[in-house]
Amino acid sequence: MADIKTIDELDGAGKRVLVRVDFNVPLRDGAVADDTRIRAALPTIEALVAQGARVILMSHLGRPAGDGFEAAFSLRPAAQHLSGILGKPVVFATDTVGVDAQAKAASLRDGDVLVVENLRFDAREKKNDPSFCEELAALGEVYVNDAFGAAHRAHASTAGIASLLPAYAGYLMQREVSTLTGMLENPKRPFVAILGGSKVSDKIKVIDALMDQCDTLIIGGGMCFTFLLAQGLPVGTSLKEEDWVKRAAAMIAKAEERGVKLLLPVDVVCADRFAEEAETKTVPVGEMPDDMMGLDIGPETARLYGAAVAEAGTVFWNGPMGVFEMPAFEAGTKAVADAVAENTQADTIIGGGDSVAAVNKFDLADKMTFISTGGGASMELVQGEALPGVEALR
């Protein structure tokens, strides 16, 4: 990020600093259920407060319709939660760029923190509408982007506004970009990439990009069945993408050609239906019953994957090995999470999304070198695509 100004170059004392954060957090019963993303933004927020900046935080939350306030998507619970973490009052504006936000931004004192209401209550945010960019910019004098999780979106608050105010990258944005690009450009070897999740079509570009960088590629989750199908193996009623079988076969051939060790399941946990109380059995991959679906990797596969992870110098993991949300099908994901956690010599990078949820579920977050806050953004960066939120800061 050599050509991007960072927060270390900013003197925010007495200035209204408009900070795009990613407070897109899960809410339960009107309270924050998981504050990982809020805590990830703390170094930037606390540094600005210490400088004596007047901090104005903006974020989206969920997927509101875009035509005004929706109580279920209000950022008020996030603002209240942040106040508890900071141990000081956090002002909340009931609108984003309206009368309340303008008045509260204008009355901030040095070191104060304001959270404005959900950006996506205004349809102009996602359209990167110039008028909305101008109204946002009018709230502050300086812009800081610390929302890596939204950096792959060319929205008003992540891209458009950066041309209207002096723009800087926050600490989280810096760390995300430098960690992920460093992993790709100069990984400690062997470099082991673990990819899970449901669909090959969602991950094909990432598989392609990692194939050029890694030494071992591990495939799990629902997408492994398309690969098994490409090897001519039965997959029963498992999730599969028939129109991606040829592409999966080409990936298997590419791995062989590149000398990349491609690991696919050797056994799977099958179920007669997609349910916690389903009847299950563990079978070798060549013996999947026609009327059952694979919902997790089997114990032999978990051992095979764990052994590869144990030898790694760098591990990148994105996507669960099975339906880990159901205890009956969590063993494969837990085994991989444990293996990653146990390799304390390696650089272990968790690439956002469900992998983060899994690591948190098994209480292993503090054992990982780096946990990305951006599922979609980290995937796009890994597959070599420019991120609008980063490019706008250049």
NUGU-399646 format. One record per residue: y negated, x negated, z negated of N, C-alpha, C, O in turn. Coordinates in steps of 0.05 Angstrom, whole numbers, plus 5000, padded with zeros to 4 digits. Atoms other than C-alpha are relative to their C-alpha. Layout:
YXZYXZYXZYXZ/...
//
This chain:
502449835000500050005000497549835000495549894988/502250195000495549415014497450115011495250035002/502549894988490649825055499150264987497550404999/500849765014489950375004498749924973499749764958/501350055026484950364946501650144978502550374981/498549895022488450474880498150064976495849984976/501549915023486150764814498949764984496949794970/501050245014485350054786497249915011495849774997/502650084988479349974833497850214995495550185004/501849785005476050614808498749974973500049934952/501449975026470650644754499250304998497250385010/500449715001470951384736498050094979497650334976/501749925023466151364677497850195009496250135027/502149804995461751984678500350155026498750335032/499749874974464452204746502050234998503950224982/498049784997468052854763502149905019501649885043/497850114984474752594788502150225005503450324987/498249784992478853104827502749885006503049715024/497350124998486252934819502150205009502550404996/497749834991491853244860502549904986503449674990/497650065014497853254814502250185010501750375025/497849824992504753564824501150134974502950024961/499249845023505454074768501750235008501750444996/498249794990510454474808502650004982504749914991/497950025020514754564746501450274996500250485001/498749755005520055084728498950134974498450004954/501049855024517555624680502250194991503750315007/498249815011521756044633498650154978497650034959/501349845020519056624592497149914995496249904972/502850075002511956404607499449724989497149664981/500450285010512955674585501449815018503249885034/498850214983514655024619502849934991503249864968/497250045007522254934621500849715004502649614990/499450284995522254214647497449865006496149925027/502750124996516053764640500149725013498249575011/499750274987518653154680497549945017496549725016/502250054982513153234732497349974986495649814995/502550025015507653334682499849724987497749594988/500050265013509652714643499749775021498649565014/500350214979510052314709497149955007496449735015/502850034994502652434719498349894977495949834981/501550095023500652214649498649735002496349714994/501450264998499151474664497350025014495349905006/502549974985493851684715498050164984495750094982/501849835016490952244672498849854976496449864971/500950145025490651814609498149775007496249714992/501750224992487551224647497250105007495249984999/502649884993481951674674498550094976496150064974/501249915025480751984606498849764985496649784974/500950255014480251284576497549885013495949764999/502450104986475151094629497550174994495350084999/502349825004470851684609499550175024497250275028/500349834976472052064674500150304991501150364969/499849715004471352824677502250095019501750135043/497649984984478252984701500650305008500850474991/499449734990479653594745502649995015502949865036/497350014989487053714760500550245017499850475010/499249784982489554134818502849965009503849745013/497250014992496654314838500850275011499450475009/498749744993501054844869502250044980503049864966/497649945016506755194833501450225015500350445018/498449804987512255564869499050085027497649925040/500749914973511355974932498750274999499950475008/501449754999506256514921499350095028499449935047/500549894973504356974979497549885013497349865038/502450124989497456644987497750205003495750145016/502249814998493257274979498950074973498250304968/501249955026490857194908501949954976504149854980/498650065025493157144835502750134998503050375004/497449895007500557234818500849884973501149644971/499650105027502057184744502449814998502449624982/497550165001509056894756499549715008501149535001/500550274990505956284790497549874989496449685000/502450115012499956154745500549724988502749674977/499850275012498655434724499249994971499249784958/500950005028496255654655502149884981501449724964/498050135018502955484621500149705003500549564983/500050304996502654784652497649884987497849664975/502450105013495554694627500349994969499549804956/499649995029497554914557502049784991501749664970/497950215006503654444558498749735001499249564983/501450264998499253864581498349954975498249734965/501750025023494454004524501749904975500849734960/498350085022500253934475500849715002501049574981/499250284996502453274505497749814995498049604981/502350185003495452974507498950014972497549834963/501149975027493853234437497150055000495649974982/502849934998487153494460499750255017501550315032/500349754984484354134491499949935030498849735038/500150014971485354234565498750265009499850475003/501449764990480454714598501650125024502749975040/498649874978483455224646498150195015496850365003/501649834983479855554704501850225012503950165022/498449784991482356244724499950045030501250225041/499950014971480856104797500149715010500149534993/499650284990481455494843497449885008496749655001/502550114990474755404877497750204995495550175004/502049795005471056034852498049954978497749724970/502250025020465656174801500949864974499549694964/499050115025469956004740500549705003499749544986/499450294995472455334769497449845002497249634991/502550144996465455144791498549964973497549744968/501450015025462355304723501349814981500049654967/498550175019467754954683499949705009499849534992/500250274990467654334728497249884994497049654986/502850105004460054284721499449954970497749784964/500650045028460354334645501849804985501649774961/498350205013465553794633498449774989496349695000/501250255011463753204589501949775005504249815012/498450244996466352494594502650024984502650074960/497449995013473852474578501350274999503650304989/498849735000474853224586502050045023501949895043/497949944980480753514626499950305007500050474989/500049734991480554144668502350045020502849865036/497949934980486354474706499050255014498450455001/500849764985484454964761502550155008504750045009/497749834994488855544782501449915026500349775042/498250064978494555484833498749995028497650205037/501250034973492155214900501050195020499650295038/498749834980497055644938499450304996500550465011/500949725002493856294913498050055023497450285029/501849994977489156144972501549915025502449685026/498550064976492556165040498949765015500349635031/501350224986487555635065501249734992500949545007/498950265009491055085024502149905019501949675029/497850094983497355055067499149965029500449825044/501050024972493255125131498249755003497249695025/501950235000489054505112497350095012496149955029/502549874990483054955126497649844992497249784968/502450175007476554545131498250124979497049984963/501849875020472655065091501149974972499649934953/498850035026477655025034499849714990499349664967/500450285007477454265036497349954989496949814969/502750045009469954285029499550134973498050014956/500449865026470154784971501449844977500449824955/498750175019475254344935498449754994497949684971/501550255003471253714948497550044984496649864970/502549955015465054044919500450004970498449974955/499550015029468454064851499849724988499149694965/500050285010468753304846498349815015496949895034/501550214986465552654866501849785011501149635028/498050204992471852234874502750145001503150334986/497349874996478952424897502249804994502149575003/497750165006485452144869502550175007502850394998/497549874994492252334899502249884984502949644988/497750105016497952264848502450195004504250184987/497849804996502452814877501949915022501850015044/498150094980507852434913501950225009502650235032/498249784994512253054910499050185022500550335034/501249834979507353394958498949835022497449935039/501350184980505552785000501050045028499849945047/499049954972509753015059498850265011499650345033/501449764990505253635066497249935008495749804993/502850044991498853605107498450244992497550405009/501549775010495254105063497249924993496549684993/502850065006487954155043499849804976498249614977/500250165024489053844974501449735002500949554985/498550254997493753284998499149835023499549595022/500850164976490753075064497050055007495549865008/502749954989484353425087497749904982495749794992/502250075018480153295025499549704999497349614992/500350305002481352535028497849895018496849675013/502150104982476352475085497250084990495249995002/502649905009470852815045498949864975496549884969/500850145025470752404981501249725000503249675014/498650265004472151674962502850054989503150194969/497349925007479751694958501749764989501449544999/498450205013484651314914502950104995503350354994/497349935008492151304899500349984970499449784958/499450015028494351464828502449824995503749735013/497850185007499551064790502750105009504449945018/497449894992505351534805500349965030502549885040/499950034971503751534880500649715007502349665024/499550284994503450774880502949924994504149795011/497350085009509950694842502250125018504149985025/498149874982513751194885500249865027502449795036/500050124973511650894951501049714999502749635016/499250285001512550164930503049974993504349795003/497150025007519450294898501850075023503749935029/498349914978522250674957499849825024501949775037/500250184977519450225011501349734993502549605010/498850265008521649604971503050015001504349825009/497149964998528649884966501049975028503149855033/499150014972529049945041499549735013501149635029/500850254987525549295059501449764988502049575002/498950245013528648825008501950084976501350014953/498349915022534449134968501749774989502449585003/497950195011538848734920502750105011503250345011/497449934988545748714953502249984980502049834960/499649804980550549044957498250254994497650324971/501749755001546149664972501950245004503050275026/498349764998550050304958498350255000496850304981/501549744998547150974981502050224995504250235007/498349765005550051624954498550255009496350304999/501349754990548452264991501950244995504250235003/498549755004550652964970498350235010496550195027/501549764991548053664979501850165019504050085025/498349814986550454235021500249965030502450005041/499950004970548654095094499549725012497749585004/500450254984549453505142497350025015495849825017/502449964984543753805183497449924984495549834996/502450075017538853705124499849704996497649604991/500050285008540852975114500549815023500649565019/499150174978542452715184498149765005499049545010/501950224995536052305192500149804978499849564983/499850185023536852015122502649835003502649594998/497550144996544151835137499649785021500449555018/500550184978541951515202498349754991499049534997/501850225009536351105169501449824980501249574982/498650165020540650885110502349835012502949625002/497950154986546250675157499049735010500649545012/501150254991541550135182499449814977498849574982/500850175022540149875112502249944979502249734968/498250025022545949985065502649865007503349835031/497450134996552649635055502250214997504350195010/498049795005556350245029498650274999496550304986/501249735000554850985043502150194989504350225001/498249815013558051504998499150285006496850355002/500649734993558452225020501550204982503950174978/498849805017559652814973498650275005497150305024/501349744997557453534964501250165023503150085035/499049834978558454095014500049875027501749945044/500150124974556553655072502449825007502949765030/497650174995562853225063502150155017503750025031/498049854986566953795093499649995031501650015046/500550044971563553725161501149735009502149715031/498950274994565452985159503150015001504349885018/497049985001572653155139501150155025503150085036/499349854976572953655196499949825025501649845042/500350194978570553105243502449805001503049685022/497650175000576752705221502550165005504750065003/497749834994581153295239501550114976503850194978/498749915025582653485167499450304995497250395002/500549725007583354215142497950024977498049864959/502149975021577454455100500050294988498250364973/499849735011579655175084497550165005496550175028/502449844997573755635072497549864990495549984984/502250165009569255065050497550035018497850095041/502550014984561955035072500349795022501049565016/499850194978561854705140498050085022497350315025/501849944978557254645200501449915026501449685034/498350054976561554705263498449855021499449675035/501650124978555754505309499049714993497749595009/500850285008554753845270502549824998502249594990/497550155002562053615273499949755019500749535011/500150234981560853175335498149794989498649554992/501950195010554752865303501149854976500649614973/498750135023558752725239502049795010502249574999/498050194988564152395282498549755010499549525008/501650224990558751965314499049824977498949574980/500950155024556251755245502349834989501949604980/497650155009563351545225500449765018501049545008/499750224981563751125288497749794997498249554998/502350195004556750825276500549834975499849594976/499550165025558750615205502049785006501649554997/498050204994564850255232498849785017499349545013/501350204982560749915286498049824985497949584991/502050155015555349695236501349844977500049684965/498750145023560449445185499250134973499350004952/500749865024558049965135502550144989503850285004/497749875012563350205087499350294995497550354978/500649715004563250975092502250124983504650134991/498149885018566651315033499850305001497750424995/499849715000568952035040502150084979503849914972/498149925020572952444990502949965008503650005032/497150024995580452314984501450244986503750304993/499049765012581552924939497650184993495450094988/502149815006577653554924501050224980503350284978/499449775018577254104871499450255016497150305024/500249754984578554764907499950244982500850244959/500149755015577155474884500550235019500050215043/499449774982579356154910497550165006497550335024/502649874994572056394907497849844986498349674969/502450145010565056154891499250134973497450294973/500649885026565056324817500949814978502949664981/499350175023565355974749502850054991504249864984/497349945010571756334730502150025022504250145019/498150014977575156224798502549854992502649694974/497550155003582355984802499649745015498849745038/500550264987582055244817502549835002504449874987/497950204999586654684838498949755014497249775032/500950254988585753954857502149915020504549895013/498150074979588853734923499049765016496649725017/500950214981588753124970498650135024499250375030/501749874979583853245028501750115023500850295036/498349904977589553335079501550264993502950375010/498349775008592553915039498450234989499350384972/501749775009586854405029501150265010501650305034/499049734991589455125029498050145017495650125013/501749864981586755565084498150204986496050264996/501549785013584256095034498449904976497550064959/501650105023580655624985497749835010497749725033/502450154993573955264985499749764981500349784958/500550235016572254564961497350024986495350075000/502549975014566954584906499349754984497249744970/500650255014567353874877501849795011503949855022/498250224993570153184892502149994978501650074955/497950035019576753044857499849754983498149584989/500150235018578252534802500549735014499449535006/499450254986581152024850497549905016496949675017/502550064986574852064893497949894981496549704987/502050085020570452004831500549714991498649564987/499450285008574151354812499349815023498149605018/500650164976573451084883497049955002496149735007/502950024998565951234884498949844977497149674981/501050155023564950964814500549705002498849544994/499450294996568250304833498049875019497149655014/502050104981563450224892497349974986495949774991/502650005014557450384848499949764980497949634976/499950225020559749874795499449735011498549554997/500550264987559149304845497349985013496549775023/502549994985552349504872497749844986497749804962/502450125010545849114866497750205001495850184985/502049784997541749724889501650255005503450265021/498849744995543750454884497850205006495950224991/501849784994540051024918501750255001503650275015/498449755001542551724901498350245005496350294991/501349744995540352384930502250215006503550205027/498249774995544553014924502549994983503849794980/497649985017550153254878502649985015502750025039/497350024988557653164890501450265003503350295018/498849734999559253894878498250204987495850144983/501749795012556754534847499849954970501050084953/500150105028554854174783498750204980499050174956/501249795017551054784757502250164985501750274964/497849875013557855084741501849804986502849615000/498450205014561754704687502749945013503649725011/497450054988568254794725499949805024501949685031/500350184977565454384783497949784996496649695015/502050205006560953884748501149714998499649524998/498850265007565953314736499449785021498949555013/500650214980564752954803497249894998496849654999/502850085002557252944796499549844974498149644974/500350145026557752734723501249725002500149534991/498750274998562552164740498249815016498049575009/501850184984557751894793497549934984496649704983/502450055017551751974746500749794978499149614973/499150205021555651594691500249725012499449525000/499650264987557551044740497349865007497049625003/502750104994550250964762498749904975497549684974/501350075025547850954690501349754988499949594975/498650235012553150434670499449745014499849525002/500650254986551049934723497149914993495249975007/502650085010545349634683498749765014496449705010/501150234985544649034729498750085026497149935038/501049914974542949454790497250134998496550234977/502449834997536349764813501150285007502250315029/499049734995538150504807497850195005496150244987/502249834992533750984844501050285006502850325023/499149724996534651744840497950135017495650155010/501949914979531552064901499250294998499250435018/501149735003528852714873502050235002504450185006/498449764996531453424878502250044979501849994955/497849925018538153644849501249764985502349794964/498950245014540152924831498549964974499749884954/501650025024534452914781500950214979501250154956/499049785018536853584752502649924988503249974964/497450095010543853284746499749784979501049794958/500450225019541452644712498950114974499650014952/501149885025537453064663502150174985502250164961/497949835012543253544651501949834983502749914961/498150175014547752964631498649804982499949614972/501650165019542152644590500149705006500549534988/499850284992542151994630497449895013497449675023/502550084987534951964655498949724991498049575007/501150265010533051374610501749765008501049535002/498250224992538850964639499449925030500649735040/500550064972535950974710497549835003495649864987/502350174995531050464738497650175008495450134999/502249854989526950974776500950285008503050315021/499349724992527051734784497650115016495450145005/502149904983523051994842499450294994501250454988/500849725005519052634831499950175025499550415024/500249864974519252814905502550015016503249815029/497549974984525653074937499449975029500349785042/500650004971522853235006498449755008498949635029/501650234994517652685004501649745000501249575018/498450245001522552144983501949985024502449775035/498250004977527352355038498649935026499649775042/501650074975521952325092499249715000499249595022/500850285001519651645068502549825007502249635022/497650164995526851375068500850025030501849825041/499249994972527951635139497849905019498049945043/501950144984521851255162497750165011496350085029/502249834990516851825171497549954984497649904960/502650045014509451755155499550254983500050484992/500649785017507352195097497050065001495349894996/502849934997500752575109498349934976496049844978/501550055025498652505036499549714995497549644982/500450295003499451755039498249905022496349745017/501650094977496551655108497050074997495349925005/502849915004490252045088498449824982496049814982/501350195018488751515035499349745013497749585002/500450274987488750935085497149975010496449775022/
//
